[in-house]
Amino acid sequence: MANLPGDRTISGYQLAKRLGLSHATVSFVLNGIGEKRKISKATISRVLAAAKQLNYAPNRFARSLRSQRSGMISVILPNFKLDWAERVMLGMRKLFDHSELIPFVTTHSFEEDRNRRELRSFLERRDNGLITLPTIGCAPIYREIAKSSLPIVFLGDEIPELTPLISSVMWDPRESIRAAVAHLAGSGRKRIAFLGIDYPGLGTLHRFKAFQEALHRQGLALQRHLVSRPAASETAEMIVETSLNQFFSKSKDSPDAIFALNDGLALPALDALQQRGIRVPEDVAVVGMGNLTHSFLGMSTIPEPVEEMAEMAARLLLDLIEQKVKPPIHKSISTSEFISRHTSDPKT
């Protein structure tokens, strides 16, 4: 817990004097490398107990001066909409709460100029490391960060050209997508549309590829007029409006199910379908990806292991900072779960 102004605290030097130990010994213990420095377990326990009892407070300012680093981790996320960012921070807290590094959280909103400013701020603050869901337009900056040996981890997406340089933590939902498409096909849905975006990140590309493979497994053809991938720069509402105009331009070829790239598109799709008088699930089923908060209102979806991915990314970044591993390290979490709710009930 952080110490507040007015709290009585003790420094490392004062703690060492109280215990009759050298400052180096106390410092090694407090930095978690006591055993590595062959300090006895009894001494380690004694130092830690005294530090807790006497309210030891690390001098982060002095440490940052010595290391020429801020003592912070930059976490640059897309936005704070829904609960994805909150779940990311819940996962990271499991690691950062036990570290002296402090997360500095901000967003880029998928705006390249905004992201460039945030990345410049990361460099100017001399933060110890960076975790981010990347944007394609900032690839040259990410490349320079990696070449400067600054620890960086991509969370939830990768830029293909940077895979040989930058570590990442990804979600592999292929089995979950297969389960979702099998559920739709098994309930009589044969014209399954894909509602996505045109974006070259590997996460987006892999989801679309997995959807195509899942259709093939069910003996269903990918119908081009039932694939909509508008520009990622558009708002979710505009993407949905463009897509539904395309899907329902011909009544006889309209979809009887819509598979959305994420819940952030599936939710406005539900609203837009209702406004058009198209019934869900009677006329068309809807499935999303993410299992974010609003999904519990009855939307079928694929749960994304956000907290687990975030914890893995935080652990990987700390290992890179401590030079326990060398980049690039690529990790992924595979899932097979699909949650069927009201929006994908069988046809009536």
Secondary structure as UniProt FT lines:
FT   TURN            5..6
FT   HELIX           12..19
FT   HELIX           23..30
FT   TURN            31..32
FT   TURN            34..38
FT   HELIX           41..53
FT   TURN            54..55
FT   HELIX           60..67
FT   STRAND          72..77
FT   TURN            82..83
FT   HELIX           84..96
FT   TURN            97..98
FT   STRAND          102..107
FT   TURN            109..110
FT   HELIX           112..125
FT   STRAND          129..132
FT   HELIX           136..138
FT   HELIX           139..147
FT   TURN            148..149
FT   STRAND          152..155
FT   HELIX           160..162
FT   TURN            163..165
FT   STRAND          167..172
FT   HELIX           174..186
FT   TURN            187..188
FT   STRAND          192..195
FT   HELIX           202..217
FT   TURN            218..219
FT   HELIX           224..226
FT   STRAND          227..228
FT   TURN            232..233
FT   HELIX           236..247
FT   HELIX           251..253
FT   STRAND          257..260
FT   HELIX           263..275
FT   TURN            276..277
FT   TURN            280..283
FT   STRAND          285..290
FT   HELIX           293..297
FT   STRAND          300..303
FT   HELIX           306..321
FT   TURN            322..323
FT   STRAND          330..334
FT   HELIX           342..344
//
